[in-house]
Amino acid sequence: MSQKSVSAGTMLFNVGGEATCVGCGCSDNDACVNEFRDTCDWLKVNRQTGMGVCSFCPEFLNHPLTDDVGCGDE
């Protein structure tokens, strides 16, 4: 699945639907895996911008790219 972003004024919209972690760069289709073979999940995800924070990067929860305004959090 390819990811495409479209800018509308100052708002960025994620057209492809895949989200990427602002901390480590993992995505819906390429999750983090730890030494125990546990995978990450989304702590916070904005489907409009395609940006989120995975469970392996909680220190990024206040990152400005993951603002809740108008997002489709899971």
trRosetta pair geometry for C-beta under 8 A, 3 or more apart (Angstrom, degrees):
i j d omega theta_ij theta_ji phi_ij phi_ji
1 16 6.1 132 152 -179 97 106
1 17 7.1 -61 165 63 140 104
1 18 5.8 143 103 -44 122 123
1 29 6.7 167 39 -42 109 150
2 16 5.6 -120 107 -115 51 133
3 14 6.9 -33 -164 -160 98 95
3 15 7.7 135 -171 65 51 70
3 16 3.6 -140 -122 52 46 154
3 17 7.6 -129 -113 46 79 48
3 18 4.8 -89 -84 51 114 110
3 20 7.7 48 -148 -34 174 114
3 50 6.4 114 -165 -152 124 151
4 14 7.9 129 78 -164 46 50
4 15 4.4 -32 82 60 95 117
4 16 5.0 121 18 -40 66 99
5 12 5.6 -2 -176 -176 118 103
5 13 6.8 153 -158 77 65 44
5 14 5.8 -32 -102 -102 79 53
5 15 6.7 -178 -97 7 22 88
5 16 8.0 -54 -53 7 55 98
5 49 7.9 23 -130 -162 116 52
5 50 6.4 -111 -89 21 102 141
6 12 7.5 153 77 -158 38 56
6 13 5.1 -21 63 63 88 99
6 15 5.5 65 -9 -41 107 119
7 10 8.0 -19 -168 -127 98 12
7 11 7.4 147 -158 81 56 46
7 12 5.6 -30 -102 -103 70 70
7 13 7.7 172 -91 19 21 76
8 11 5.1 -23 70 69 89 97
8 12 7.9 166 24 -92 69 22
8 13 6.2 28 3 -8 112 116
11 48 7.6 -40 177 151 107 125
12 48 7.8 124 94 135 59 83
12 49 5.2 64 87 -127 99 83
12 50 7.9 -82 129 25 106 97
13 48 5.5 -61 -124 -176 69 78
13 49 7.2 -76 -108 -87 25 41
14 17 6.6 145 131 -67 104 18
14 18 7.5 -132 175 57 126 47
14 19 7.2 43 169 -89 173 63
14 47 6.5 -124 60 169 126 47
14 48 6.2 138 21 154 89 22
14 49 5.7 56 -28 135 106 13
14 50 2.9 138 -99 -45 142 104
14 51 7.9 -176 -54 -14 134 62
16 50 7.2 48 57 -106 91 137
17 28 7.8 -37 127 18 79 161
17 47 7.1 -3 -144 -162 59 99
17 50 7.7 131 149 -103 4 98
18 27 5.4 28 167 179 110 122
18 28 4.8 -132 -143 30 78 118
18 29 6.2 -40 -131 -2 129 105
18 50 6.6 40 86 -147 52 107
19 27 6.4 167 87 -149 46 72
19 28 5.6 90 40 -41 75 100
19 42 7.0 34 93 -98 147 133
19 45 4.9 18 -169 -155 170 115
19 46 7.5 141 -125 60 122 47
19 47 6.5 -77 -67 -102 116 56
19 50 5.2 -166 -111 -163 54 51
19 51 6.6 -142 -158 -38 88 4
19 52 4.6 39 163 -4 131 121
20 25 6.2 -15 -175 -151 106 47
20 26 7.3 164 -152 84 60 33
20 27 4.8 -29 -98 -93 68 93
20 50 6.1 31 13 147 87 90
20 51 6.3 -33 66 -110 76 54
20 52 7.1 153 75 31 28 80
21 24 5.1 7 98 48 132 76
21 25 6.1 -60 67 -4 86 11
21 26 4.7 27 12 49 126 78
21 27 7.2 -134 -1 -71 77 44
21 32 7.8 -9 7 -30 160 113
21 40 7.6 0 -65 118 149 154
21 51 7.9 89 -133 -164 14 61
21 52 5.8 -52 -97 84 55 76
21 53 6.1 80 -144 -129 85 28
21 54 4.3 -44 -96 -10 139 103
21 56 7.9 14 -160 58 166 92
21 57 5.7 127 177 26 126 146
21 60 7.5 106 177 74 88 152
22 51 5.4 42 -56 -169 103 108
22 52 7.1 -173 -9 73 85 25
22 53 6.2 -37 36 -82 96 74
22 57 7.5 -175 71 130 65 150
22 60 5.3 -177 84 173 102 141
22 63 4.7 -179 99 127 154 167
22 65 5.2 149 -94 66 140 127
22 66 6.2 -116 -4 -40 138 109
23 53 6.1 67 -13 -136 114 77
23 54 6.8 -121 49 36 117 86
23 56 7.4 -166 97 94 136 77
23 57 2.9 160 64 -156 164 151
23 59 7.0 113 -116 65 132 83
23 60 4.0 -143 -66 -14 106 149
23 63 7.6 -145 -57 -41 78 148
24 32 6.1 37 100 -76 155 125
24 54 6.6 -59 37 40 115 126
24 56 6.3 -5 -9 92 151 116
24 57 5.4 -153 -14 -58 99 130
26 30 5.7 -146 -154 104 67 78
26 31 5.5 54 180 -141 129 31
26 32 4.7 -87 -67 -40 155 80
26 40 6.1 100 89 50 162 139
26 54 5.4 9 62 -32 125 158
26 56 7.6 72 4 43 144 125
27 30 4.8 43 46 42 90 89
27 31 7.7 -103 68 -66 39 46
28 31 7.9 -11 -168 -62 17 84
31 39 4.3 43 125 -167 140 112
31 40 5.2 -168 -170 46 96 82
31 54 7.4 154 -146 -137 77 143
32 39 6.6 139 76 -155 55 58
32 40 4.1 50 46 -14 104 122
32 54 6.0 135 6 129 122 153
32 56 4.6 -64 86 5 164 153
33 37 6.0 -9 -172 -139 107 45
33 38 7.1 154 -151 72 57 36
33 39 5.5 -28 -94 -93 72 70
34 37 7.2 -86 70 -16 61 13
34 38 5.1 -4 39 53 108 89
34 56 7.2 175 -62 -103 104 124
40 54 3.9 38 154 173 141 120
40 55 4.6 -177 -153 44 81 88
40 56 4.7 -78 -93 -11 127 101
40 57 8.0 26 -142 4 149 83
41 54 6.9 148 77 -154 21 76
41 55 5.1 41 48 -21 67 125
42 45 4.2 -27 -163 -33 144 119
42 52 5.1 -37 -138 166 109 146
42 53 7.2 99 -158 71 66 49
42 54 6.2 -62 -99 -106 44 56
42 55 7.5 -54 -21 -34 2 81
42 74 5.6 69 76 62 140 117
43 52 7.7 152 53 168 63 96
43 53 4.9 -47 59 98 106 97
43 54 6.7 100 1 174 89 12
43 55 5.4 132 -49 -84 97 59
43 57 7.9 -143 17 71 128 71
43 58 6.2 111 -56 -103 171 76
43 61 6.4 -70 116 -98 134 100
44 52 5.7 -178 99 -156 58 79
44 53 4.7 27 50 37 96 103
44 61 6.1 109 3 -136 139 76
44 66 5.3 79 119 172 122 133
44 68 7.8 -79 -161 -80 117 89
44 73 6.5 -46 -151 -129 63 111
45 51 7.7 -177 -148 103 58 36
45 52 3.3 -14 -107 -102 71 135
45 53 7.6 -143 -68 29 58 54
45 66 7.7 -68 -111 -141 21 104
45 71 7.7 180 113 167 46 127
45 72 8.0 -34 108 90 87 68
45 73 6.1 131 62 -134 64 57
45 74 5.3 6 51 18 122 100
46 49 4.6 21 108 35 120 102
46 50 7.4 -37 92 15 78 19
46 51 5.5 4 51 63 105 75
46 52 6.3 -180 16 -77 61 73
46 65 7.8 -150 38 145 137 64
46 66 5.6 178 -11 -146 116 55
46 67 7.0 40 -78 66 154 52
46 68 7.3 -148 -89 -107 108 34
46 71 3.7 -79 -128 -130 85 131
46 72 7.2 103 -158 40 44 58
46 73 7.0 -23 -86 -76 52 69
47 50 7.1 32 -160 -78 33 45
47 71 6.6 128 27 -171 66 78
47 72 3.9 -35 34 61 122 112
47 73 7.9 -153 -8 -64 91 22
47 74 7.7 92 -47 -38 111 94
48 70 6.2 -3 0 122 163 95
48 71 5.6 -126 17 -117 107 61
48 72 6.4 123 -31 4 82 92
49 65 6.5 -168 141 179 148 81
49 66 7.8 -149 68 -102 137 39
49 71 7.3 -46 9 -108 97 105
51 63 7.9 -117 155 107 126 125
51 65 4.4 -74 145 142 166 108
51 66 5.5 -124 118 -80 104 70
52 66 6.1 94 -124 -118 31 114
53 57 5.5 -128 -164 91 81 103
53 58 7.0 92 156 -111 123 33
53 60 4.7 -174 -120 91 115 100
53 61 5.4 -170 98 -90 173 52
53 63 6.6 152 -72 22 116 120
53 66 5.7 -10 -25 -91 100 166
54 57 5.3 69 58 23 76 101
55 58 7.1 8 -158 -57 41 90
57 60 4.7 -2 148 18 108 118
58 61 5.8 -3 -172 -35 59 111
60 63 4.5 2 -178 -32 84 123
60 66 7.4 100 141 -3 92 142
61 66 7.4 -99 -161 84 35 147
63 66 5.0 69 74 11 93 107
64 67 6.3 2 -171 -45 52 100
67 71 7.2 165 102 -34 59 125
68 71 5.4 -105 -154 26 41 120
68 73 6.8 -14 -132 -46 89 127
